[in-house]
Amino acid sequence: MKLSFRWYGQDDPVTLDNIRQIPNMKHIVSAIYDVPVGEIWEKERIQQLKNTITEAGLNFEVVESLPVSEDIKLGTEKRDALIENYKTSLKNLAECGIKTVTYNFMPVFDWTRSQLDYQLEDGSNTLIYDHKQIKDIDPLTTDLNLPGWDESYTRDEMNKLILKYREMSEDQLWDNLQYFLDAVLPTAIEHDVNLAIHPDDPPWSIFGIPRIIKNRESYLRLTKINSASNNGICFCTGSLGSLAENNLPELIKEFGKHIHFVHMRNVKRLDAQSFVETGHLSETGSVDMKAVTQALLAINYKGTIRPDHGRMIWGETGKAGYGLFDRALGATYINGLIEGVSD
């Protein structure tokens, strides 16, 4: 397995020099963050990013993420032109040596939490999803700013998107995902790049908006769209682990050939639809991280793995979930798991 670390570019307070000092850390996961969603990632910009990473002594083979525009998810008349742009970006990424491209199909916003600085018993701060708080919020009438929202939208544009998605069924969203994959997978296959869809976070519908990538049934439906391994999965133990029905080791064994990227983190389920993010250690949460690692080794997983959201510890401040210290501890823990369960 290739241990990696997410880096948000030159403005990230966590530097490449910091990351390189983590034991066994050799790979960076990153993206071009200033290109508007839907526009082409030019080869020159991709190569500049890669050069910055490689000059720091690290490798760059996984993009997280190449965003899918809302027009594609909604299936508007604009989607065909935007899909062509996406295919061009995939080709450019492949020609720059990128092996895996992560994306998600979550409407409007990415991961959602009710609080970003919840204090655990040890004094560290972490992310929490309290469904009792979220279920009473209507983003159409509440002035809130969730961490996964695309801040390029105005409030009026956001509200219009939400209303459109509230009219959409899960099956309609699935149809739009299939349309997208039918169009882009031939390009991915031709250029030997793997697409890896991230599960919805949380893995259930919120704000009256459908979400579809959340459990075994979802992965069965996804892989029936196209059985090629390029139609792949970003296996996030935190997102999937927040839903009690998900048996993570069994999912890994069943869908192993489609798994191209792994996010390793732990969550503690508080009830059926509430959870708090903990340190990576198995005993602190609801995810058996050792069993997950054993399952990855059982399928001979050779892809990229990274510590995911970390707590804020030792007085560190910064981007919620993406500080240095706790993610570095997570990486070290992953190193120990891999060495401990290997023959």
C-alpha positions in Angstrom: 0.0 0.0 0.0 1.2 3.5 -0.8 0.9 5.8 2.2 -0.2 9.3 1.2 -1.2 12.7 2.6 -3.7 15.3 1.3 -2.2 18.7 0.5 -4.2 21.8 -0.4 -1.4 23.5 -2.3 0.8 26.5 -1.6 -1.7 28.1 0.7 -1.9 25.0 2.9 -0.3 25.7 6.3 0.8 22.1 6.3 3.8 22.2 4.0 5.3 19.5 1.8 8.4 19.7 4.1 6.2 18.9 7.1 4.6 16.0 5.3 7.8 14.5 4.0 9.0 14.0 7.6 6.2 11.6 8.5 7.6 8.0 8.5 7.0 6.2 5.2 5.2 9.1 3.7 6.0 9.2 0.0 2.9 10.3 -1.9 0.8 13.4 -2.1 -2.9 13.6 -2.9 -3.9 17.0 -4.3 -5.8 19.0 -6.9 -6.0 22.3 -8.7 -8.3 24.3 -6.5 -8.6 27.6 -8.4 -10.1 26.3 -11.6 -13.9 26.8 -11.6 -15.9 23.6 -11.6 -16.6 22.5 -15.1 -13.6 24.1 -16.8 -10.7 22.1 -18.2 -7.6 21.4 -16.2 -4.9 22.3 -18.6 -1.9 20.1 -18.9 0.5 22.9 -18.0 -1.2 23.6 -14.7 -1.2 19.9 -13.8 2.4 19.5 -14.6 3.3 22.6 -12.5 1.5 21.0 -9.5 3.3 17.7 -10.1 6.7 19.4 -10.4 6.2 21.2 -7.1 5.4 17.9 -5.4 8.2 15.9 -7.0 10.8 18.6 -6.3 9.9 18.2 -2.7 10.8 14.5 -2.9 7.3 13.2 -3.0 5.1 11.4 -5.6 1.8 12.6 -7.2 -0.4 9.9 -8.7 -3.9 10.5 -7.1 -6.1 13.6 -7.7 -8.6 14.4 -5.0 -10.9 15.6 -6.5 -11.8 16.5 -10.0 -15.3 17.9 -9.2 -18.4 17.0 -11.2 -20.6 20.1 -11.9 -24.1 20.4 -10.6 -25.4 20.6 -14.2 -24.1 17.1 -14.8 -25.6 15.8 -11.6 -28.9 17.5 -12.4 -28.8 16.4 -16.1 -29.4 19.8 -17.6 -28.9 20.7 -21.2 -25.4 22.0 -20.3 -24.1 18.6 -19.3 -22.8 17.3 -22.6 -20.4 20.2 -23.0 -19.3 19.9 -19.4 -18.7 16.1 -19.8 -16.5 16.8 -22.8 -14.5 19.2 -20.6 -14.2 16.5 -17.9 -13.0 14.0 -20.5 -10.3 16.4 -21.6 -9.2 17.0 -18.0 -9.0 13.2 -17.5 -6.8 12.8 -20.6 -4.5 15.7 -19.5 -4.2 14.2 -16.0 -3.4 10.7 -17.4 -0.7 12.2 -19.7 0.9 13.8 -16.7 1.1 10.4 -14.9 -2.0 10.6 -12.7 -3.3 7.0 -12.0 -6.5 7.7 -10.0 -9.0 10.5 -10.1 -11.4 10.9 -7.1 -14.8 12.4 -7.5 -18.2 12.5 -5.8 -21.8 12.7 -6.9 -23.2 14.5 -3.8 -25.7 17.2 -4.7 -24.8 20.8 -3.7 -22.4 20.1 -0.9 -19.7 17.7 0.1 -19.3 16.4 3.7 -21.6 17.9 6.2 -21.2 18.3 10.0 -23.2 20.1 12.7 -20.1 21.3 14.5 -16.4 21.7 13.6 -14.9 22.1 17.1 -16.7 19.6 19.3 -14.5 18.9 22.3 -13.7 15.3 23.2 -13.0 14.1 26.7 -9.2 14.3 26.1 -9.5 18.0 25.3 -9.0 17.7 21.6 -11.4 19.3 19.1 -13.1 17.3 16.3 -16.0 17.2 13.9 -19.4 15.9 14.8 -22.7 15.2 13.0 -25.7 15.5 15.3 -28.8 14.5 13.3 -31.1 16.1 15.8 -29.6 19.5 15.0 -29.3 18.9 11.2 -32.9 17.6 10.7 -34.4 20.9 12.0 -32.4 23.1 9.6 -33.8 24.2 6.3 -30.9 25.8 4.3 -33.5 27.8 2.3 -34.5 29.8 5.4 -31.4 29.5 7.6 -28.3 31.6 7.2 -25.6 28.9 7.6 -22.3 28.0 6.0 -21.6 24.3 6.0 -18.0 23.2 5.3 -18.8 21.3 2.2 -20.7 24.1 0.5 -19.3 25.5 -2.7 -18.7 29.1 -1.7 -18.7 30.2 -5.4 -22.5 30.1 -5.4 -24.6 33.1 -4.3 -27.4 32.4 -1.8 -30.0 32.7 -4.5 -28.1 30.3 -6.8 -27.8 27.8 -3.9 -31.5 28.0 -3.1 -32.4 27.3 -6.7 -30.1 24.3 -6.7 -31.6 22.9 -3.5 -35.2 23.3 -4.9 -34.2 21.4 -8.1 -32.7 18.5 -6.1 -35.7 18.3 -3.8 -37.8 17.5 -7.0 -35.4 14.7 -7.9 -35.7 11.1 -6.9 -32.7 8.8 -6.1 -33.4 6.9 -9.3 -33.2 10.1 -11.3 -29.9 10.9 -9.7 -28.7 7.4 -10.5 -29.7 7.9 -14.1 -27.6 11.0 -14.2 -24.6 9.2 -12.7 -24.9 6.5 -15.3 -25.1 9.0 -18.1 -21.9 10.6 -16.8 -20.1 7.3 -16.4 -21.2 6.0 -19.7 -19.6 9.1 -21.3 -16.4 9.4 -19.3 -15.4 5.8 -18.6 -14.3 5.1 -22.2 -11.8 7.9 -21.9 -10.6 6.7 -18.5 -10.2 3.2 -19.9 -8.4 4.4 -23.0 -5.9 6.4 -21.0 -5.5 3.9 -18.2 -6.8 6.1 -15.4 -9.0 4.9 -12.5 -12.1 6.8 -11.4 -12.8 6.5 -7.7 -16.2 7.7 -6.4 -16.3 8.9 -2.8 -19.2 7.7 -0.7 -21.7 10.3 0.5 -20.9 11.8 3.8 -23.1 11.3 5.8 -24.4 8.2 3.8 -28.0 9.2 3.9 -30.2 12.0 2.5 -30.2 15.3 4.2 -32.2 18.6 3.8 -34.6 16.7 1.6 -32.0 16.1 -1.1 -31.1 12.6 -2.4 -27.8 10.8 -1.8 -27.0 7.5 -3.4 -23.5 6.2 -2.7 -23.8 4.8 0.8 -23.8 1.0 1.2 -23.5 -2.4 -0.5 -26.6 -2.0 -2.6 -25.1 1.3 -3.9 -21.8 -0.4 -4.9 -23.7 -3.3 -6.6 -25.6 -0.8 -8.6 -22.5 1.3 -9.4 -20.5 -1.7 -10.7 -23.5 -2.9 -12.8 -23.2 0.4 -14.8 -19.8 -0.8 -16.0 -17.9 -3.8 -14.6 -14.5 -2.4 -15.7 -12.1 -1.9 -12.8 -11.7 1.7 -13.9 -15.2 2.3 -12.6 -13.8 2.5 -9.2 -14.3 3.3 -5.5 -12.7 5.6 -3.0 -13.2 3.5 0.1 -13.7 5.9 3.0 -13.9 4.1 6.3 -15.3 7.2 8.1 -18.2 7.9 5.7 -19.2 4.2 5.3 -18.5 3.5 9.0 -21.0 6.0 10.2 -23.8 3.7 8.9 -24.1 0.6 11.1 -25.3 -1.7 8.3 -22.0 -1.4 6.5 -19.6 -4.3 7.2 -16.4 -2.7 6.0 -14.1 -5.8 5.7 -16.8 -7.6 3.7 -17.3 -4.7 1.4 -13.6 -4.6 0.7 -13.5 -8.3 -0.1 -16.6 -8.1 -2.4 -15.6 -4.9 -4.3 -11.8 -5.2 -4.1 -11.1 -4.9 -7.8 -12.8 -1.6 -7.9 -11.1 0.0 -4.9 -8.3 2.3 -6.0 -8.0 4.7 -3.1 -8.6 4.3 0.7 -9.4 7.0 3.3 -8.6 5.6 6.7 -10.3 7.3 9.7 -12.5 6.4 12.6 -15.9 7.5 13.8 -17.9 6.7 16.8 -21.6 6.2 16.1 -23.7 7.9 18.7 -27.1 6.7 17.4 -28.4 5.5 14.0 -27.7 8.9 12.4 -25.3 10.7 14.6 -21.5 10.3 14.9 -18.4 12.0 16.1 -14.9 11.7 14.5 -12.3 10.3 16.8 -8.6 9.5 16.6 -7.7 6.7 14.2 -7.2 4.0 16.9 -9.8 1.2 16.7 -10.8 1.4 20.4 -11.8 5.0 20.2 -14.5 4.5 17.5 -16.9 2.2 15.8 -14.6 1.1 13.0 -12.3 -1.9 13.5 -9.2 -0.5 11.7 -7.2 -3.7 12.1 -10.0 -5.7 10.4 -10.1 -3.1 7.6 -6.3 -3.4 7.1 -6.5 -7.2 7.2 -9.2 -7.1 4.5 -7.1 -4.8 2.3 -4.2 -7.2 2.6 -6.5 -10.2 1.9 -7.3 -8.6 -1.5 -3.7 -7.7 -2.1 -4.5 -4.0 -2.3 -1.5 -2.1 -3.8 -3.2 1.3 -4.2 -3.0 4.5 -2.3 -4.1 5.0 1.3 -4.2 8.1 3.4 -5.1 9.1 6.9 -8.3 11.2 6.7 -9.8 13.8 8.9 -7.9 14.4 12.1 -8.7 16.1 15.4 -7.1 19.4 16.3 -4.6 18.6 19.1 -1.8 20.3 21.0 -3.2 23.7 20.3 -3.1 23.4 16.5 -5.5 25.5 14.5 -6.3 25.4 10.8 -8.6 23.9 8.2 -11.1 21.7 10.1 -10.1 18.1 9.9 -6.9 18.8 8.0 -4.3 19.8 10.6 -0.9 18.2 10.6 -0.5 16.6 14.0 -3.3 14.2 14.3 -3.2 13.1 10.7 0.5 12.4 11.1 -0.4 10.3 14.2 -3.0 8.5 12.0 -0.3 7.8 9.3 2.0 6.3 11.9 -0.9 4.2 13.2 -1.6 3.0 9.7 2.1 2.1 9.3 1.9 0.0 12.4 -1.3 -1.7 11.3 0.1 -2.7 8.0 3.3 -4.0 9.5 1.5 -5.7 12.3 -0.9 -7.7 10.2 1.5 -8.5 7.4 3.2 -11.9 7.3 
